[in-house]
């Protein structure tokens, strides 16, 4: 297969393209199975979904992460520039914010930065549990607050200074905070935390009370990651029945690697907001990853997110530097090897026929790149492509001996060769 003609390549391209349909296939963007866009298969999907990023709050609570103020500011700038429509900042009161003029000034500066980079972004203050917290969020300039409602009654005392007498008391206190926030002109998202513990009756009753208190949204928080995609979808439908005039959001965790799948199922069931984070950062197994979530909605299902997709890889890698927590090299969408299929010559041939054969989405769409390394499996096509990438014009007659030397060195070192090592071997062979 070393001497494929252009006529043969055109035949192969025609064969690959014969079953592709518009929408599911967009040259230079993606080539996904048509069934993903077939509502008979997937159910109805909305035209758009709002992604709410929680990275700033998550970074504050990651154990062992002590990033500088400057690094956090640069990350927040990139996050706002990505076009994510909603952002949750860290809670005032953590990291020296509460009662500390300099800390509160930092919160104001974060809010101003987001306004500067993306004026329409909605910024939330998380987990407000008292009316004075609402007033602080208002004074700082937040657009909205998240009011937490634990799933328990007396056990909710684990999370607060006093032990409530009953579930009814927990709900009533949260409703008071939500009503106060609404009266202050803030957007109110009520977070049903540990939602998998709620009975059907408790869910319906709490939703009705929060609707009466003036909440704009009910956000289903699954901290334990106990809900599978199907269960999350059913929970969204039940919440929508109990509070039909409110928006429904979700905060899925990735306990079983199903965070994005839960998001898709919930949106199919009627949710309009999905909370996610860069690289999935959060406690435990983390959240749904922002990049994978946006890519799944945009590419697989044709659901708009408003995210500037090309910013996602830089955002992911900046977050990794900030936290010191590097995702797997094959992290979906943004990992350095997410679009690397090894160094076999077949990889090069496929890319010549159609780059979307084995990569259903184009990496450049997300600011990433396709990588074809020189490996022990590489033949003349990969070697030629490698030398072309390095700007080396080598005599074709020398390629077999260069390949032999490269393979021998790969075996000796037990690792891939650096670009400089490849250059040195080519230069040595030319002598």
C-alpha positions in Angstrom: 0.0 0.0 0.0 3.0 2.3 -0.3 2.3 3.6 -3.7 -1.4 4.4 -3.7 -2.5 6.5 -6.6 -4.7 9.6 -6.3 -7.3 7.7 -8.3 -7.3 4.9 -5.7 -7.5 7.5 -2.9 -10.5 9.1 -4.6 -12.2 5.7 -4.8 -11.6 5.1 -1.1 -13.0 8.5 -0.3 -16.1 7.9 -2.3 -16.6 4.5 -0.5 -16.2 6.1 2.9 -18.6 8.9 2.1 -21.4 6.9 0.5 -23.4 6.5 3.7 -22.8 9.9 5.3 -25.7 12.2 5.8 -25.9 16.0 6.2 -25.7 17.3 9.7 -24.1 14.1 11.0 -21.2 14.7 8.6 -19.6 18.1 8.3 -16.2 18.1 6.5 -13.5 19.4 8.7 -15.7 19.2 11.8 -17.3 15.8 12.6 -18.5 12.6 11.2 -20.9 10.9 13.6 -23.5 8.1 13.2 -26.7 9.5 11.7 -28.8 7.8 14.4 -27.4 10.3 16.9 -29.5 13.0 15.2 -32.6 10.7 14.7 -35.2 11.7 17.3 -36.8 8.3 16.8 -33.7 6.9 18.3 -32.7 9.6 20.8 -35.9 11.3 21.7 -36.4 15.0 21.2 -33.4 17.2 22.0 -33.5 21.0 22.4 -31.7 23.4 20.1 -29.6 24.7 22.9 -28.4 23.9 26.5 -26.7 26.1 29.0 -23.5 24.9 30.5 -22.6 26.3 34.0 -19.0 26.0 34.9 -18.1 25.2 38.5 -14.3 25.1 38.2 -13.5 28.1 40.4 -15.5 26.7 43.3 -14.0 23.2 42.7 -10.4 24.5 42.6 -10.8 26.1 46.0 -11.7 22.8 47.6 -9.3 20.4 45.8 -7.0 19.0 48.5 -3.4 20.0 48.1 -4.0 22.8 45.5 -2.6 26.1 46.6 -2.6 28.1 43.3 -1.5 31.7 43.3 -4.0 34.6 42.9 -2.4 35.5 39.6 -2.7 31.9 38.2 -6.4 31.8 39.2 -7.0 35.1 37.5 -5.5 34.0 34.3 -7.5 30.8 34.3 -10.7 32.7 35.0 -9.9 35.0 32.1 -9.6 32.1 29.8 -12.8 30.5 31.2 -14.8 33.7 30.5 -13.3 34.0 27.1 -14.4 30.5 26.3 -18.0 31.7 26.1 -19.4 29.5 28.8 -22.7 31.2 29.6 -22.7 30.8 33.4 -19.9 30.6 36.0 -20.0 29.6 39.7 -17.2 31.4 41.6 -15.7 30.3 44.9 -17.9 31.0 48.0 -17.1 34.3 49.8 -16.0 33.3 53.2 -13.6 30.6 52.0 -9.9 31.3 51.4 -10.0 34.4 53.7 -12.8 36.1 51.8 -15.4 36.6 54.5 -14.7 39.7 56.6 -11.4 40.3 54.9 -11.4 43.5 52.8 -8.7 42.2 50.5 -10.5 38.9 50.0 -13.8 40.6 49.1 -11.9 42.9 46.8 -10.6 39.8 45.0 -14.2 38.6 44.6 -15.2 41.9 43.1 -12.2 41.8 40.8 -13.2 38.4 39.6 -16.7 39.6 38.9 -15.3 42.6 37.0 -13.0 40.4 35.0 -15.9 38.2 33.9 -17.9 41.2 32.9 -15.0 42.6 30.9 -14.4 39.4 29.0 -18.0 38.3 28.6 -20.6 40.9 29.5 -23.5 38.5 29.2 -22.2 35.8 31.5 -24.3 35.0 34.5 -22.2 34.6 37.7 -23.4 32.7 40.7 -22.4 32.7 44.3 -22.6 29.1 45.5 -24.3 27.5 48.5 -25.9 30.5 50.3 -27.7 29.2 53.4 -28.7 32.5 55.2 -30.2 35.8 54.3 -27.0 37.7 55.3 -25.1 35.5 52.7 -27.7 36.7 50.1 -27.0 40.3 51.1 -23.3 39.8 50.7 -23.7 38.2 47.3 -25.9 41.2 46.3 -23.4 43.7 47.5 -20.5 42.1 45.8 -22.3 42.1 42.5 -23.3 38.5 41.8 -26.1 37.9 39.3 -27.5 34.9 41.2 -27.2 32.6 44.2 -27.4 28.9 44.7 -29.5 28.1 47.8 -28.7 24.6 49.1 -31.4 22.2 50.4 -29.9 19.1 51.9 -31.8 15.9 51.3 -32.3 15.2 55.0 -34.1 16.5 58.1 -32.2 16.4 61.4 -29.1 14.9 59.6 -28.8 18.2 57.8 -27.2 19.4 61.1 -24.0 17.8 59.8 -23.7 20.8 57.4 -24.8 23.6 59.6 -24.3 25.0 63.1 -27.7 23.9 64.5 -29.6 20.7 64.1 -33.0 21.1 62.4 -36.0 19.4 64.1 -37.4 18.1 60.9 -37.3 18.0 57.1 -40.0 20.6 57.0 -37.8 23.0 59.0 -34.9 22.4 56.5 -37.2 23.2 53.5 -38.7 26.2 55.2 -35.3 27.8 56.0 -34.2 27.3 52.4 -37.4 28.8 51.2 -36.9 31.9 53.3 -33.4 32.4 51.9 -34.7 31.8 48.3 -37.5 34.3 48.8 -35.1 36.9 50.2 -32.7 36.4 47.3 -35.6 36.9 44.8 -36.6 40.1 46.6 -33.1 41.4 46.2 -33.3 40.9 42.4 -31.0 38.0 42.3 -31.5 34.9 40.1 -32.2 31.9 42.4 -31.1 28.4 41.7 -32.1 26.0 44.5 -29.7 23.1 44.8 -31.3 19.9 45.9 -28.1 18.3 47.3 -27.7 14.5 47.5 -30.9 14.3 45.5 -30.8 10.5 45.2 -31.8 10.3 48.9 -35.1 12.1 48.3 -38.3 10.1 48.1 -40.7 10.9 45.4 -43.0 12.6 47.9 -40.1 14.7 49.4 -39.0 15.7 45.9 -42.4 16.9 44.9 -43.1 18.7 48.1 -39.8 20.5 48.1 -40.1 21.5 44.5 -43.6 23.0 45.1 -42.4 25.0 48.2 -39.4 26.4 46.3 -41.6 27.4 43.4 -43.8 29.2 45.8 -40.7 31.0 47.3 -39.8 32.4 43.9 -37.0 30.1 42.8 -36.0 30.4 39.1 -34.4 27.0 38.9 -34.2 23.7 40.7 -30.7 22.1 40.3 -30.4 18.4 41.0 -27.1 17.8 42.7 -25.9 14.1 42.7 -22.8 14.4 44.9 -22.6 10.6 45.5 -22.9 9.9 41.8 -25.7 7.4 42.6 -27.9 8.2 39.6 -27.4 6.5 36.3 -28.5 8.3 33.1 -32.0 6.7 33.1 -32.6 7.5 36.7 -31.4 11.1 36.2 -33.8 11.5 33.3 -36.7 10.2 35.4 -35.8 12.5 38.2 -35.9 15.5 35.8 -39.3 14.5 34.6 -40.6 14.1 38.1 -39.2 17.5 39.1 -40.8 19.1 36.0 -44.2 17.7 36.9 -43.9 19.1 40.4 -42.7 22.5 39.4 -43.7 23.0 35.7 -42.8 26.7 35.6 -39.2 26.4 36.8 -36.1 25.6 34.9 -34.3 22.3 35.9 -30.6 22.0 36.1 -28.3 19.2 37.2 -24.9 18.7 38.8 -23.8 15.1 37.9 -20.8 13.4 39.4 -18.6 11.0 37.5 -18.5 8.0 40.0 -19.1 5.5 37.2 -17.7 7.5 34.3 -21.2 8.4 33.3 -21.2 12.1 34.1 -21.7 13.2 30.5 -24.2 10.4 29.8 -26.3 11.7 32.8 -26.2 15.2 31.4 -27.4 14.0 28.0 -30.2 11.9 29.5 -31.3 14.8 31.8 -31.4 17.3 28.9 -33.4 14.9 26.8 -35.9 14.7 29.7 -36.2 18.5 29.9 -33.3 19.9 31.9 -32.0 23.2 30.5 -28.8 23.7 32.5 -25.9 21.4 33.1 -23.1 22.1 35.6 -19.7 20.8 34.6 -16.1 21.8 35.3 -12.8 22.0 33.4 -11.1 18.5 33.4 -14.0 17.4 35.6 -12.4 19.0 38.7 -14.3 18.5 41.9 -14.1 16.3 45.0 -14.0 12.5 44.7 -14.4 11.3 41.1 -15.2 14.7 39.9 -17.9 16.2 37.7 -18.7 15.9 34.0 -15.8 17.4 32.0 -16.7 20.7 30.4 -15.0 19.9 27.1 -16.5 16.4 26.8 -19.9 17.7 27.7 -19.8 20.5 25.2 -18.4 18.3 22.5 -21.1 15.6 23.0 -23.9 18.0 22.8 -22.5 19.9 19.8 -21.2 17.0 17.7 -23.3 14.0 18.6 -26.6 15.6 19.1 -26.5 19.0 17.3 -27.3 20.9 20.5 -25.7 24.3 20.7 -23.8 25.3 23.9 -22.5 28.7 23.0 -19.0 27.5 24.0 -16.1 28.7 21.9 -14.9 25.1 21.2 -11.4 26.0 20.0 -10.6 27.4 23.5 -11.2 24.1 25.3 -7.8 22.5 25.0 -5.9 25.6 26.2 -8.4 25.9 29.0 -7.9 22.3 30.0 -4.1 22.5 30.0 -4.0 25.8 31.8 -6.2 24.3 34.6 -3.8 21.3 34.8 -0.9 23.7 35.3 -2.9 25.7 37.9 -3.8 22.7 40.0 -0.9 20.3 39.4 -3.5 17.7 38.5 -2.9 16.5 35.0 -5.7 14.5 33.4 -4.9 11.2 31.5 -3.0 11.8 28.3 -6.0 10.4 26.4 -8.5 12.6 28.2 -11.4 12.9 25.8 -11.3 15.9 23.5 -8.4 17.8 25.2 -5.8 15.2 26.1 -2.5 15.2 24.1 -3.2 11.7 22.9 -7.0 12.0 22.5 -6.5 11.9 18.7 -3.4 9.7 18.6 -3.9 6.1 17.2 -0.2 5.1 17.3 2.4 5.1 14.6 1.2 2.5 12.1 1.3 3.5 8.4 -2.4 2.7 8.2 -3.0 5.9 10.3 -1.4 8.0 7.7 -3.3 6.3 4.9 -6.6 6.8 6.7 -5.9 10.5 7.1 -5.1 10.8 3.4 -8.4 9.2 2.6 -10.4 11.2 5.2 -9.1 12.6 8.5 -12.5 11.8 10.1 -12.4 8.1 9.5 -10.9 7.1 12.8 -11.4 10.5 14.6 -15.1 11.3 14.4 -14.3 14.9 15.3 -11.6 17.2 14.0 -9.1 18.0 16.9 -8.5 21.5 15.6 -12.2 22.2 16.3 -11.2 22.1 20.0 -7.8 23.6 19.8 -6.2 20.1 19.9 -4.1 18.3 17.2 -3.8 14.9 15.6 -0.5 13.2 16.5 1.2 10.3 14.6 4.4 9.4 16.4 7.3 7.4 15.0 7.0 4.0 16.7 8.4 0.4 16.2 5.2 -0.2 14.0 5.9 2.8 11.7 6.8 2.2 8.1 7.9 4.5 5.3 4.7 6.6 5.3 4.9 7.6 9.0 8.7 8.3 8.6 8.1 10.5 5.5 5.3 12.3 7.4 7.5 12.8 10.4 10.3 14.2 8.3 7.9 16.5 6.5 6.6 17.8 9.9 10.2 18.5 10.9 10.9 20.3 7.6 13.5 17.7 6.6 13.9 17.0 2.9 15.5 13.5 2.8 16.5 11.5 -0.3 13.8 8.8 -0.7 16.6 6.3 -1.2 17.8 6.9 2.3 14.4 6.3 4.0 14.8 2.5 4.5 18.1 3.0 6.3 16.8 5.9 8.3 13.8 3.8 9.4 16.1 1.0 10.4 18.2 3.2 12.5 15.2 4.8 14.1 13.7 1.4 15.0 17.0 0.2 16.5 17.2 3.4 18.6 13.6 3.0 19.7 14.3 -0.5 20.9 17.5 0.5 22.7 16.0 3.5 24.5 12.6 1.9 25.2 10.8 5.1 24.5 9.8 7.4 21.6 12.4 9.5 20.0 12.5 13.3 20.4 12.4 15.5 17.4 16.0 16.5 18.0 17.1 12.8 18.1 15.4 12.2 14.8 17.1 15.2 13.2 20.4 14.0 14.5 20.0 10.5 13.0 18.9 12.0 9.6 21.9 14.3 9.6 24.3 11.5 10.5 22.9 9.3 7.7 23.5 12.0 5.2 27.2 12.1 6.0 
